[in-house]
Amino acid sequence: MPNLTAVDWLIMLLYFVFVLGIGYALKRHMKTSRDFLEAGRALPAWICGLAFMGAGLGGQEAIGMGASSAKYGLESAQFFGIGAIPAMIFVGLFMMPLYYGSKARSVPEFLRLRFDEKTRALNACSFAAMTVFSSGVSMYAMARLMEALHVFDGLFRAQGWAPEGIFTFTIVLSAVVVLAYILLGGLTSAIYNHVLQFFLMVAGLLPLVLLGLRAIGGWSGLKATLPAAYMHEWKGVMHAGSNPVGIEGIGLGVGLGVVLGASYWCSDFRVIQTAMAANSVDSARRAPLIAAVPMIFLPLLLILPGLLAIGLPTPHTTTVERRINGAIFRTTTVVRPEVEAGRGLVPAKTDPVTGKPILTASGEPLLDYDLATPNMLLHFLPTGLLGLGLTALAAGLMSGMAANATAFNTVFTCDLYQSYIYKGGSDGHYLAVGRWATVGGMLLSVGTAYAAIHCNNITDTLLLVFAFVNAPLFATLLLGMFWKRATGHGAFAGLMAGMATAMLHHGLTLPVDVRAGVHGGWIAVLHHYPSDLAQSFWTAIFAFSASLIVTVAMSYCTKARAESELVGLVHSLTPRPTRAHIAWWKRPEALAVAVLLGAIALNIFFY
C-alpha cells in the first residue's frame, strides 16, 4: 500500500486546480472556431516546441517506455535516437513549411488540398478512429496506475464500495477533468498543459531514477544484475537475448527509423497540430527542433525506470524469527501472489475486472510490464516526492488524452461535419460542433479503454495501431510533398493498399508465447515473430511499402494536376523565402545540425 499523506494529496489537488484554472482563464478568448480548434495560430515557438514534445511523449509513453525497457532492454532508447530525433528534424525543416503555408487546419485537409476529397475522407475516418482508441489506452493506463498505487482504496473502503469499481471510477474521473479544460480553453488549453506536463515529468521522474540507481549500485550494479543483451542498445534487437544482426536489425532500422518513428512525428496530426498553432512559419519550423532538444536526454528518465524495475530482487513472502528474553517472535511479510510470480518489481498480470491471472500461450504468467514505472514510484519515492511522481504520470496520461481530444474535434468538425454533413454554417455553429465533438470523442474513448485490458505493454499496442494508420499515410504524404506527379487516385489507392496490407500481415503472423487473436494470427499463422515489437515494425514496413508502390503505379496511370495548382503544396514548386538578413546561428538549419550532433552523441554513449 502507498504511504500517501496530506502533502501528496495536496500536490495532486493543486495540479487539478491548476489545469482547470488554465482552461477557465482561456475561456474568454474562445470566441471563434479558429480560437478553439487552432489556438488562433498565435503561440510562440518555444511554447509550441515543448507542446510538440508533450503531445507526442506524455504519460502514455512514460509508462510505455518503462514497460518496453523492462521487456526488451536498453534498445528501447532507439525510440529516441533513431525513431524520434531524425524525424523531428525532417518535419521541422521540410514538411512544416508546407503544412503551415497551405493554411490547412488539419493533415486530412492538407490531403484534400494536395490530392482530393476521397483521400481526405479516408484519412479523416481512420485517424478519428485511431485517436479514440489511443485516448482509451491512456484512460486504461491511468486506471491501472491508480489501481497499482491503491490511490482510491481508502475512499472506496470509507464509502463501502466494491474495490473492482476503482478501474471504472478512474477512467470516468480522468475523462471528466480533460473534457472540462478542453471545453473551456480548446487547443490552447491543451498546449499549455502539454508544457506543464513536461516540467512535471522531469521533476517527478528524475528523483526516481537517482534513487533507483543508488539502490541497485549505480550503472555498474545495474549491468551486473541484467543479461548482457538488456544493457546494449544494439544487441538483442527487438527481443532481449536474440540475434543482434540480420532480419531483426533490418526491422529495427527500417521499421522504427524510417517508417514508424518518422510516420508518427511527421504525419500524426496530434503532434503536428501543436506546431501549426505557432504564430509564423518560422516558429512552426522551430517547434519540432526545439522539441528534439530534450529528446537527447529523456531516455535517462523514461528508459531507466523499466531497467531498474526488472533488475531489482523479486519480493517474496518472508518470515523473520526473533528471540527476545527467551520468547520467540515471528514477523511475516506477505507478498501478493502476482508479485511473487513476477520478475523484479514487475508483477504478473491479472484481469482488472475479474482479478484472475492472465497466462501466456505456454501457460506461464503474463508479466504486467506496464506496472514497471508505477511500482518504481511506489517502491522508492517518499512522502511528497511520491505525490509529485504520481502527479507527473497522471498529468502525462491526461495530456495524451487531451492531444487526442483536440485532434479528434478538429478532424471531425473540419474534415467530416463541415465537408460532408452541413456546409455553409456560421462560425458559431462550427464552434458548438467542435465542443460537442469533444464530448462525443471522450465518450467513445471511455468505451475503448476496456479493449486494452489484455495488453501487457501499451507501447506495443500503440505501435501496431500506428503501423495500420500512420505508416501508409506517411508514404502518401512523402510522395505528395516531394513528387509533383502523385495524383489523388494514386494517393487513395495507396492508402487503401497500405491499410489492407497491414491487416493481412497482422492476420497471418503472431508473436511467440501469445494466443492468436488481438496479437495477430486471426487468419492463419504463417510466421512467428520473436516479439510484438518485431511484428509491429514489419507490419509498418509492409504497409509503408505497399502504399508507396501502389501510389506510384496508380499515379502513372492517372492524370496529374497542373503545376500551378501545386504551389505551396509540393516542395520543389514552392518558393523559399530569403533569410539573408537572419544570422546563420539563428536559422532553423543551425539548430537542426546541433540537435543531430546531440542524437549521434546519444547513440555513441549507449553503444
N, C-alpha and C positions, 0 to 999 in steps of 0.2 A: 504494500500500500504506500502511496506517496505521502510525504510529510508536507502537505500544502498548508501553509499558515496564512494569517491575515495579510502578510506582506505579499505573498504570491498571488492571492486573490485580488489584492489592490492593483497590482501590476496589470493583471488581465483585465480588470474592470476599467482601468484608465485607458487601455488600448481600445476597448469597445466604445467608450465615451468619445475618444479622440477621433476614431474613424467616422462615427456618426456625426460628430461635430463638423468634420471636414465637409461631409455631404450637406449638412444644414447651412453652412456658411456659403456654399456654392449654389444653393437653391435659387437665389435671386438672380443669378447670372444665366440660368437655363431658360432663355426666352424663345429660342428658335430650335428647330430640329438640328441645325448645324451646331449649335452650342451643346446640345445633349448628345448627339451621335459622333461629332468630330472634334469636340473641345474647342470649337471656334478656330481651329488651326492657329493658335496664338501662344503656344508654350515655348519656352527657351530650349536650346539644345540639351543642356545638362539635365533638365527635368525629364525630357523625352528619352535621353540616353539611359538614365537609371530606371525609368519605367519600362523601356525596351527590355532590359535585362530582367526586371522584376516580373514582367508579364510572361517571359519565357523560362524563368527559373525561380519558381516560388516554392511553397511548402511541398507541393506535389513532387517536385524534383528533389527537394532536400531529403524527403523520406525515401523517394525512389532511388536516388543516387546512393544513399546509405544502404538500401536493400541490394542494389546492384553490386556494390563493392563487397558486401558480405557474401554474395552468391558467386561473383566472378573474380573478385580481387582488384588489384590496383589498376588493371586495364580499364576500369570504369573511368579513369582520368582521361581516356581518349575521347569521351563525350565532350570534353572541353578543348583539348589540344588539337584534335582532328575534326570533331563534329560541330564545334561552335565557332571558334575564333576565325578560321579562314572564311567561313560562310558569312559571318558578320562583317568582315572587311569587304567581301564581294558585294553584298547587298548595299552597303553604305556607299561604295564608290560607283557602282554601275547600275543598280536597279532602283534605288531610291529616287534619282533624278526623274526617271520615267513614271514611277508610282505617283510621286508628288506633283510633277509637272503636268500630268494628264488631267489633274483635278478630279480623278476618280475618288469616290467616297469609300470604296472597298476594293479588294482584289477581284471579286466577281465582276464588279463594274468595270475594272480595267480590262478584264477579258472581253466584255461587251464592246468596249471602245476599240480594242485591238482586233478582235475576231467577230463575234456575232452574238445574238441573243441566246441561242440554244446552248452555246458553250458557257455563257454566264449562268443560265438557269441550272445546268447540270452541276457546276461547281458550287453554286449557292446552296442547292439542296444537300449535296454531300457534305459541304462544310458545316452547314447548320446542324446536321445530324452529328457530326464529329464534336462540335462544341458542346452539345447537350450531353454526349457520353463522357467527354473529358471533364466537364463540370461535375457530373455524377461521380466520377472516380475521385475527384477532390473531396466531395462530401463523404464518400466511403472512407477515404484516408483520414479525414477529420474524425469520423465516428470511431475508427479503430484506434486512433491516437488517444481519444478521451477514455475509451474502454481500457486501453493498456495502462494508462496512468491513473485509472479509477477516480477521475476528477469529479464525477457526479454521483459516486456511490453513496456519499453521505446524504445528499439531497434526496435520493430515491429511498434510502432507508428511513429518513425522517418522515417522508410522506407515505410510506408503506407501499410504494410502487414496486413492481417486479423489475429486477435489475436488467432483464432482457430488453426493456424499453429504452435503455440508455443509448443504444445504437440509433434508433429512430429519433429520439429526442435531440441528439447531437446534430443529425442531418437537418432536421427542421430548424433548429436554432441557428446554425451557420447560414442556411438559406435565407432566413428572415433578416439577419444582420446585413448580409451582402445585398439583398434586394433593397433594403432601406436606403443604404448610402448610394446605390446606383440610381434609384428613382429620384433621389434628391439632387445629386450632382452630376449624373451622367458619366461620360468618358473622363471628364476632368477629375471627378472624384476618384475614379478607379486609378488614374495615373498617379495622383498624389499618394494614394495608398500603396501603389507599387513601390514608390520611392521610400515610404515609411517602412515597408516590409523589408527592403534591402538592408537598411540600417539595423532593424530588429534582428534580422537573420545573422548578421555579423556579431552583434552583441550577445546573442543567445548561444551561438554555436562555438565561438572562439574559446570561452571557458571550458566547454565540454571537451573539446579536442585537447586542450592543455592538461586538464585533469586526467583524461584517459591515457594520454601518453605517459604522464607521471606514474600512473598506477601500473602500467604494463612494462615500465623500464625504458621508456624513450623509444626512439626509432629502432635501435638495435634489439631491444626487447620485443618489439612488435615483429621484427623479422624472424626472431628466434622461435616465436610461437606459431607461425603460419607456414604452410608449404611454400617452397621457393616460387612456384608459379603464381601464387597470390600476391607476391611482393614484386612483381615485374610487370611493367606496362606493356610488354610485347609478348612475353611467353604466356602460354595458356590462353591464346586468343579465343575469346567468346566462351570459354569453358575452362575453369581453373584446372590445370593439370593436363590439358590437351596439347596436341602437336602445335608448336608455335609458327609453323610455316604452312605453305600450301593453300588449299582452297579456303580454309578458315581465315588466313591472313588477307586473302583477296576480299572475303566477305566483310572484314573489318574496315579495310582501307577504302573500298568502293562503297559498300553498303552504308557505312557511317559517314565517312569523309566526303564522298561525292554525292550521295543520294539523300539519306535520312537527315543528316545534320544540315546540309545545305537547303533541303526542301523545307525544313522546319523554320530556320531563321530567315530564309529568303522569300518564302511564299505563304507562310501561315499568317492569316490576317490578324490573329490575336496579338501577335507581336508587331506586325507591320503597322497596325493602326496607331500605336504609340508614337512611332516616328512620323507618321502622316499628320499628327496633331501639332507638329512643330510650326514655328512662325515664318519659316522661309525654307527654300530648297536646300540651302547650305546647312541650316540647322537639322533638316531631315537627314542629310548625308552624314552629319557628325554623330547623330544619335546612336546608330549601331556601333560606330567606332568607339564612342565613349563607353558604351555598354561592354565592349570587348575588353576594356582595361581590367575591371575586376575579375573577369573570367580567367585571367592568368593566375590568380591567387585562390579562387574559390574551391578548387579541388581539395585544398588543405582543410577546408571547413565541411565540405559535403561528402567527400570520399572516405576520409579517415574514420569518422564515427562507425561506419559499417565494418571496416577492417578491425577496429578495436573491439567491436561487439563480438565478432566471430573468433577473435584471438584470446579473449579473456576466459578464465575457467568456467565450466558449466556448473551452475548451482545444483546441489543435491540436498535432500533431507538428511540432516545430521543430528546426532545426539552427543552431547558433551556431558561427561560424568565427572563430578567433583566430590571430594570428601572434605567435610567441614566438621571438626570436633567429633569425628567418628561416624557422622551421618553421611549417607550417600545422596547426592542431589543430581538429578538428570535434567538437562535442558535440551529440548528437541526443537530444532528449527525446521518447520515443514515447508517444503517447496512444492508448488503445484505440479501435477504430472506432466503437463505440456512443457513446463520449463525444464524438468529433468530429461525429457525426451528430445530437447533441442540441442543446440551447439553454442557454447559460449553464452552470450546474452540473447541469442536468437531462439525463441521458443518454437515448439511445434505448433502448427496452425489448427485452430478449432473453428467450427462454424459459429459465427457470432449470434445466430438466431437459435440453433438447436443446442449449441455447446458441445457437440460431438467432434472428435478429432477427424481431420481430413487426411487421407492416405494417398500415397503415390500409386502408380500402376503396379509397382513391385510390392506394395503392402507396407512400405516404410512411412513413418510420419512425414508429412509435408512441412518443411520449415517455413515459418512466417517471417520472411526476410523484411517485410515492411515494418516490423517492430524493432529492427536493429537500432535505429537512431532514437525512437521514443524510449526504449529500455535503457539506452545510454544516459538519457536525461534523468530518468528515474534513479539510476544507479549512482550517478556521480554528483549531480548538482544539489547544493544545499539550499536552504530557505532563501528566497529572494532570487537567486540565480535559477532555481527550478521554475519559478513563475515566469522569469524572463525567457528562459528556453522554451517553455510551453507556449508562451505568447508568440514567440518568433515562429514556431511551426504553425500555429493556428493562423497567424497573420499571413504566412506564405500560402497556406491552403486556401484561405478566403480570397487572397489576391488572385490566385489562379481561377477561382470561381468567378471573380469579377471580370477578369480578362475574357473568359468565355461568354459571360453575360453581355458585355458591351459589344463583342464581336457578333454575337447572335442577333442582338436587337438591330444593329446596323444592317446586317445582311438581310434579315427578314424584312425590315422596313423599306430599304432602298432597292434591294435586288429581287424581292419576291412580291411584297404587297404593292408597292408603288408601281412596279413594272407590269404585273400580271393581274392584280386583283382590283385596284382602284387607282386609276390615273387621274391627274388633274385636280387632286385635293389641295386644300390650303396647307400652309406650313404648320399651322396649329394642329390640324388633323394628323399630320405625319408625326408631330411631336408626341401626341397622345398615343398613336400606334406604337411608336418606339418604346414608350413606357409599358404599355400592355404586352408588347413582345418580350420585354424583360421578365415580366411576371410569368408569362407562359413558358418561356425557356427555363426558368427556375423550377417550375412545377414538373416539367418533363425531366429535368436533371435529378430531382428527388426520386423519381421512379427508376431511373437508370443506375442510381447508386447501389442498388441491391444486385445488379448484374456483375459487380466486381468482387463479390464475396469469395468466389473460388479462384481468385488470382493471388499468388504469393509474392508478386513483385509488380507494383503498379507501373514501373518503367517499362518492363516487358510488354505489358498490356497496351500502354500508350504508343510505344514504338510500332506495334503491329497495326494499330489504327492509323498512325501516320503513314505507314507503308501503303495502306489502301487508298488514302486520300491525298496526302501531300506529295508522295513520290511521283505519281503521274502528273499532278499539277505543276510540279517544278520543271518537268520536261517540257510541258506545254508553254510555260512562261519563258523558259530559256530560248526556245525556238521563236516565240513571238517577239521577244525583245531584241534578239540578235540575228534573226534571219527574216528578211523582208518578204520572202517567198511563202512563208507559212500562211495558210488560209483558215477560215472559220470551219469549213468542213473537215479539214485535217485536224484542227485542234479538238473538235468534238469527238471525232473518231478515235483520236489518240487518247483522250481522257477515258472514254468507254473501254478501249482495249487495255489500258493500264489497270483500271479497277477490276476488270474481268480476269486479267492475268493474275493479279494479287489474290483474288478469291480462289482461283483454280489452284494456284501454288499452295495456298494455305490448306485447301481441302485435300491435297494429295501428300502432304508432308506432316511430320509430327516430331516434336522434341522427345528425347528419351525420357523414360520414367514418368510419363503422364498418359492419361487416358485420352482416346480420341473424343473430340467434341469441340469445346471452345478453344482449345490449344491447337486444333488442326486435325487432319486425318478424317474429316467427316464425309469425304467421298470414298477414299481408299488411302492406305498408307504405302506410298511408293518409295519414300526416303525418310530416314530418321536423322534429325539434326542433334548435335550434342547439347543444345540449349534452346530456350525460347528466343534468346538474343540472336543466335545464329539464324534461326528461322526468320525472324523479323528482318534482318539485314538482307537475306537473299530474297525475301518477298519484295522488299523495296527495290532491289536491283532488277528483278524481272519486271516489276510494274513500270519502273522508270524506262527500261529498255523498250518494252512493248509500246509505251506511249510515244517515245521518241521515234521509233521505226514507223509506226502507223501514221503519225502526224506528217512525217516527211513524205512517205509514199502517197498519202491521200492529197497532200498539198501539191504534189507534182501533177496530180490528176485533175485538179480543180483550178479555177481562175483566181489569180492573186489580185489583191486590191491595188489601186494606183498609189504610187509612192507619195503623192501629195496628201493622201488621206492618212498616211502613217507617220507624219512628222510629229514628234513628241511621244511616239509610241514604240518606235524602233530606234535602237541606239545609233546606228550608222546614219540615220536620216534626221537626227535631232541635233540642231546647232549647239555647240558647247559655249557657255558664257565665258568671256575673257576675265581672267583673275590676275592680270599683271600687277594690279595695284595692291594685291594682298601678298604680304611677306610669305616666303616659301614655308616657313615653320608654322604658319597659322592655317595652312591649307589642309583639307581632309586627307590628302595623299600622304603628308608628312606624318600625321597621326596614325594612318594605316600602316606605314612602314615600322613605326615604333611598336605598335601592337603585334605585328607579325614577328618581329625580333623577340618580343617577350614570349610569344607562343612557342617559338623554336627553343628558347631557353628552358621553358617549362618541360618540353619533351626530353631535352637533354638531361635535365635534373632527374626526372623519373626513370629515364633509361639507365 
